[in-house]
Amino acid sequence: MLDKWLFIGIFVAIAAVFPLLPIIMARFLAPSKPNPIKVDTYECGIETVGDSWVQFKVQYYIYALVFLIFDIETVFLYPWAVAFDAIPLFAVFEGVIFIMILMGGLLYAWRKGALEWA
């Protein structure tokens, strides 16, 4: 029994070290000679003129959040739909309840005007 937990512990430790190791190595091995040209804002090959801080409408972020919610919904519903004929009736009802909750969220966003482009 302890062997299984040891394996999971080793896996978690490796999963934590694996992405951090290249970042730490790059911090120490990468050359760093900052100057005003290197730290200047650069976008699309054109030098910025004036203040480079541009304030976007909050509406864009709302669209992104709604898209993300429904994108993740498809990730959760795909396995449910693939195994639809093999799952018990209880799981079918759970999937329907999940869809109804998400539809309620969509209706709420729609009624609040979050999906209006104006």
Helices and strands as residue ranges (DSSP letters): H 2-29, E 42-43, E 46-47, H 58-82, H 89-111
